[in-house]
Structures are given as C-alpha cells and as structure tokens.
Amino acid sequence: MGKAFGGFAAVGAVASLYAMKKSWDPLPSVKAAGFTTLDMSAYKENELVVEKWRGKPIFVLKKTAKMVSSQTPVQAERDVMIDGSHYMIAIGLCTHLGCIPAYKPSTEDFLCACHGGQFDFSGAVTKVPPPRGLDIPPFKIDGNKLVLGEVGPEYQAMKDTGITL
C-alpha cells in the first residue's frame, strides 16, 4: 500500500510540475508578436519608412549609391546588406532620452528636437548629447526579407564587434 501511494504521489508531483512549467511559457500569440518580417524589396532609396516592432518605431532607410560611396568605415559597419542594397535599420528612439528623431532627406540625417542631438544616415551620432548611435534591433536576413526579433549571423557579427547592444 505504501509503494502504491508513493507512486501515485510521484505521478501527481510530475503532473503538477509540468503544468507549472507550461504556465510560465509565453503564449503562442506573445511569441508571434516578438517577430516582424519586412519585405525589403518594397523600400525606396532615401525614403525613411517607420515600421513597428514590440511597440517601438523601427527606422528603415534604403541608402542611395551616393550615401554608400561617401560613408566612413564606422558608417559602413552599421549597414545591413540585403540583395546588394545597403540599409540602415535602427530602433527609432534617441539614445539620450528616448525621443523620436526626425529624418531630413535633404541633408540625409536625423535630428532629435528634444535636446538637439543628431545622427547621420547610418544612425551614428554626429552631435551630442546622445551617448551612442541609434540602437540596432536583433534581426535575421532571410532572402530579401528581414526578420526583426530573431538573431541571425549578421546581427551576431555586429554584436560581437560592439556595434549593437
């Protein structure tokens, strides 16, 4: 009788632990909200498009040939290359206090109106007070698509060199 009760208690304990573990896992709808897929063939050069990922604005800027040929090595290492095109992908929040910088196509830079910070067309700081460039969200390249929220080899390489957080 004692062994039967022990076995019954063990099965109950395992079932309870399994139920607790399942309740800690995120719901499928929450997991799906963590990823956003962008078709990069739809973007035009020097036109800022603001997408949304996890409630944050994501800046997508397809660079012109002039931008690419004139950029410094620091700017170039922030590029995301998809199908031979150069893109600036960044979380559209100033790294100073979280304001949303405005893109000026005529000067090809971003201006944060809150405290006068500026970023170039690659998202690098050109005028302080922002402490660092615009943050790059985790991404994975899948053909001509960009999957935000998933860490791919290109993002990992940026992270390993300290370009991303």
C-alpha positions as CSV (number, residue, x, y, z in Angstrom):
1,M,0.0,0.0,0.0
2,G,2.9,2.4,0.8
3,K,4.5,1.8,-2.6
4,A,1.3,2.4,-4.4
5,F,0.7,5.7,-2.5
6,G,4.3,6.8,-3.2
7,G,3.9,6.1,-7.0
8,F,0.6,7.9,-7.0
9,A,2.2,10.9,-5.3
10,A,5.2,10.9,-7.7
11,V,2.9,10.9,-10.7
12,G,0.9,13.8,-9.2
13,A,4.0,15.8,-8.4
14,V,5.3,15.4,-12.0
15,A,2.0,16.4,-13.5
16,S,1.9,19.5,-11.2
17,L,5.4,20.5,-12.2
18,Y,4.6,20.1,-15.9
19,A,1.5,22.3,-15.5
20,M,3.5,24.9,-13.7
21,K,6.2,24.9,-16.4
22,K,3.6,25.3,-19.1
23,S,2.1,28.2,-17.3
24,W,5.4,30.0,-17.3
25,D,6.0,29.6,-21.1
26,P,4.8,32.6,-23.2
27,L,1.6,32.1,-25.1
28,P,2.0,31.5,-28.9
29,S,0.4,34.9,-29.6
30,V,3.1,36.5,-27.4
31,K,5.9,34.6,-29.2
32,A,4.5,35.7,-32.6
33,A,4.3,39.3,-31.6
34,G,8.1,39.2,-30.9
35,F,8.9,38.8,-34.7
36,T,8.2,41.2,-37.5
37,T,9.0,40.2,-41.1
38,L,9.8,43.0,-43.6
39,D,9.9,42.6,-47.4
40,M,12.9,44.7,-48.2
41,S,12.2,44.9,-52.0
42,A,9.4,47.4,-51.3
43,Y,11.6,50.2,-49.9
44,K,12.8,53.3,-52.0
45,E,16.1,55.0,-51.7
46,N,16.5,57.9,-49.2
47,E,12.9,57.4,-48.0
48,L,12.5,56.7,-44.3
49,V,9.9,54.1,-43.5
50,V,8.9,53.6,-39.9
51,E,7.8,50.1,-39.0
52,K,6.7,48.8,-35.7
53,W,8.4,46.0,-33.6
54,R,7.4,45.2,-30.0
55,G,5.7,48.6,-29.7
56,K,8.9,50.5,-30.8
57,P,9.4,52.5,-34.0
58,I,11.9,50.9,-36.4
59,F,13.6,53.1,-38.9
60,V,14.3,51.5,-42.3
61,L,16.3,53.6,-44.7
62,K,17.5,52.3,-48.1
63,K,20.7,54.1,-48.8
64,T,21.5,55.8,-52.2
65,A,24.6,55.0,-54.2
66,K,25.9,58.4,-53.1
67,M,25.4,57.6,-49.4
68,V,27.2,54.3,-49.8
69,S,30.2,55.7,-51.7
70,S,30.6,58.6,-49.2
71,Q,30.3,56.7,-45.9
72,T,33.1,56.2,-43.5
73,P,34.1,52.7,-42.2
74,V,32.2,53.4,-39.0
75,Q,29.0,54.1,-41.0
76,A,29.6,51.1,-43.3
77,E,29.9,48.7,-40.4
78,R,26.3,49.6,-39.3
79,D,24.9,48.7,-42.8
80,V,22.6,45.8,-43.3
81,M,23.1,44.3,-46.7
82,I,20.2,42.6,-48.5
83,D,20.2,41.7,-52.2
84,G,23.1,44.1,-52.9
85,S,21.4,47.1,-51.3
86,H,22.6,48.9,-48.2
87,Y,20.0,49.6,-45.4
88,M,20.1,51.5,-42.1
89,I,17.9,49.6,-39.7
90,A,17.5,51.1,-36.2
91,I,15.2,51.5,-33.3
92,G,13.8,55.0,-33.9
93,L,14.4,56.3,-30.3
94,C,17.1,58.7,-29.4
95,T,19.6,57.0,-27.1
96,H,19.7,60.2,-24.9
97,L,16.1,60.3,-23.5
98,G,14.0,58.3,-25.9
99,C,12.6,61.0,-28.2
100,I,11.9,60.1,-31.8
101,P,14.4,61.8,-34.2
102,A,13.1,63.3,-37.4
103,Y,14.7,62.3,-40.7
104,K,15.7,65.2,-43.1
105,P,16.1,63.7,-46.6
106,S,17.7,66.9,-47.9
107,T,20.6,66.7,-45.5
108,E,20.4,62.9,-45.1
109,D,20.5,63.0,-41.3
110,F,18.3,62.7,-38.2
111,L,17.6,65.5,-35.8
112,C,16.3,64.9,-32.3
113,A,14.3,68.0,-31.4
114,C,14.3,67.3,-27.6
115,H,18.0,68.3,-26.9
116,G,19.5,68.9,-30.4
117,G,21.2,65.5,-30.9
118,Q,22.0,64.5,-34.4
119,F,22.6,61.2,-36.2
120,D,23.9,60.6,-39.7
121,F,22.2,58.4,-42.3
122,S,23.7,55.3,-40.7
123,G,22.4,56.1,-37.2
124,A,25.8,57.1,-35.8
125,V,26.0,60.2,-33.5
126,T,27.2,63.4,-35.2
127,K,26.2,65.8,-32.4
128,V,25.8,65.1,-28.7
129,P,24.1,64.7,-26.2
130,P,23.1,61.1,-27.4
131,P,25.7,58.8,-25.8
132,R,25.7,56.3,-28.7
133,G,24.3,55.8,-32.1
134,L,20.7,54.6,-32.7
135,D,20.3,51.0,-31.4
136,I,20.0,48.2,-34.0
137,P,17.3,45.7,-33.2
138,P,18.0,41.9,-33.4
139,F,17.5,40.8,-37.0
140,K,17.9,37.8,-39.3
141,I,18.2,38.1,-43.1
142,D,16.0,35.5,-45.0
143,G,16.4,36.1,-48.8
144,N,15.0,39.6,-49.4
145,K,13.2,39.6,-46.1
146,L,14.4,41.0,-42.8
147,V,13.0,39.2,-39.6
148,L,13.1,41.6,-36.6
149,G,13.4,39.9,-33.2
150,E,15.4,36.9,-34.4
151,V,19.2,36.9,-34.0
152,G,20.9,35.9,-37.3
153,P,24.6,35.6,-38.2
154,E,24.8,39.2,-39.5
155,Y,23.4,40.7,-36.3
156,Q,25.6,38.4,-34.1
157,A,28.7,39.6,-36.0
158,M,27.6,43.3,-35.3
159,K,27.1,42.3,-31.6
160,D,30.5,40.6,-31.4
161,T,32.2,43.8,-32.7
162,G,30.3,46.0,-30.3
163,I,28.1,47.8,-32.8
164,T,24.9,46.6,-31.2
165,L,24.0,46.1,-27.5
